């Protein structure tokens, strides 16, 4: 009995980046073609500010106010250069 293999499945080579700073856990991957989406979770109970500095110099840094224990995301046409907890809101 001969078994035929099906068509090859294309595999993407993406890397998921994860980190934490202060009250925030965050992640993003580099598989996006035009945009990159950063996901975050504020693990503290108080409202905090998250700052995302983007690699593309034409973009202003994002400063996002996030309620305690809240999650969210933001996408831009750039990868992030740095992501950090910017303190209480």
ZAFI-417557 format. One record per residue (C-alpha): x, y, z; residue number from 1. Coordinates in steps of 0.5 Angstrom, whole numbers. Layout:
    c1    c2    c3   i
     X     Y     Z NUM
...
This chain:
    c1    c2    c3   i
     0     0     0   1
     3     7    -2   2
     1    13     2   3
     1    20    -2   4
     3    26     2   5
    -2    32     2   6
     0    39    -1   7
     6    42     4   8
     3    47     9   9
     6    53     9  10
     9    55    16  11
    10    62    18  12
    16    64    22  13
    14    69    27  14
    17    70    34  15
    12    72    40  16
    15    77    44  17
    13    77    52  18
    15    81    58  19
    12    85    64  20
    14    91    67  21
    11    93    74  22
     3    92    73  23
     3    90    66  24
     4    83    62  25
     5    84    55  26
     6    81    48  27
     6    82    41  28
     9    77    35  29
    12    79    29  30
     8    76    24  31
     4    82    22  32
     5    84    15  33
     3    91    15  34
     1    92    23  35
     3    90    30  36
    -2    89    35  37
     1    89    42  38
    -4    86    48  39
    -3    87    55  40
    -6    86    62  41
    -6    90    68  42
    -5    85    74  43
    -6    91    79  44
   -12    93    82  45
   -11   100    81  46
   -11   104    74  47
    -5   105    71  48
    -1   108    65  49
     2   103    60  50
     7   107    55  51
     9   104    48  52
    15   107    44  53
    14   105    37  54
    20   104    33  55
    18   108    27  56
    20   115    28  57
    14   118    25  58
    10   115    31  59
     9   118    37  60
     9   114    43  61
     2   111    46  62
     0   112    53  63
    -6   108    55  64
   -10   109    61  65
   -12   102    63  66
   -16   100    69  67
   -14    95    74  68
   -15    88    72  69
   -16    90    65  70
   -14    87    58  71
   -13    91    52  72
    -9    91    45  73
    -7    97    40  74
    -4    96    33  75
     0   100    29  76
     4   100    23  77
    11    99    27  78
    14    94    32  79
    15    97    39  80
    21    99    41  81
    20    99    49  82
    14    97    53  83
    13    99    60  84
     9   101    66  85
     9   109    66  86
     6   109    73  87
    -1   111    77  88
    -6   114    72  89
